[in-house]
């Protein structure tokens, strides 16, 4: 799952917590940033999930 929310208190975090509480083991990778999402569109694009960042994260989850 991918969303554009903050690391804490976002929808993806709630869904991940529900999955873990159900006892389902899941591999994951984060593409979030540890700062506030900027308002400026150029800077915003640098921190939001992108195809490249999502693909890179997904590839790290594949078995070797």
N, C-alpha and C positions, 0 to 999 in steps of 0.2 A: 504494500500500500504506500502511496505517496501523497503527502499533502503539503501545503505551504505554510503551515502553522509554526508556532514557536516550539522549541524542544520540550518545554514543560507545559502541561495543561492543555495540550492540543488534542484534536480528535484521534490522530494516529496513536498517540500515547495511550489514550483510553482504550482503543481497540486492541493494542498490544497487551495492555494489562489484562483485559478480558480473556485474551487467548492464553496468556500465561497462567491466569487463575484457573482456567479450565484444565490445566495440566498438559497442554499441547506444547511440545518442544518446537521452537521455531528459530531459524537462523535469521539474523537481521543485520543491516548496516544502516548507519545514519548519514544523511547528507545535509543535515540541518547546520545552522550556524549558531554560535554561542552569543550572538549579539542581537540587538533590536533590528528588525527589518527596516531599512531606510525608506523614506518617502520618495526620494529622488529616483526616477525610473532607471537611470543608468546603473546606479548602485544597487537598486532593488534586484535587477537582473543578475547581478554578481552573486547574490546570496540565496535567491530562490532555487529550488531544485531545477536542474536543467537535464536535457537528454543525456549529455555527456556525463554529468555527475551521477545520474541514476544508473546509467549503463555501467560505469566504472564500479559503483557500489554493488550492482547485481552480479557482475563478473567475479567479484571477490567471494561471493557466496557459493559459487559452483565448486563441486568437488574437483580436486586436482587430478 
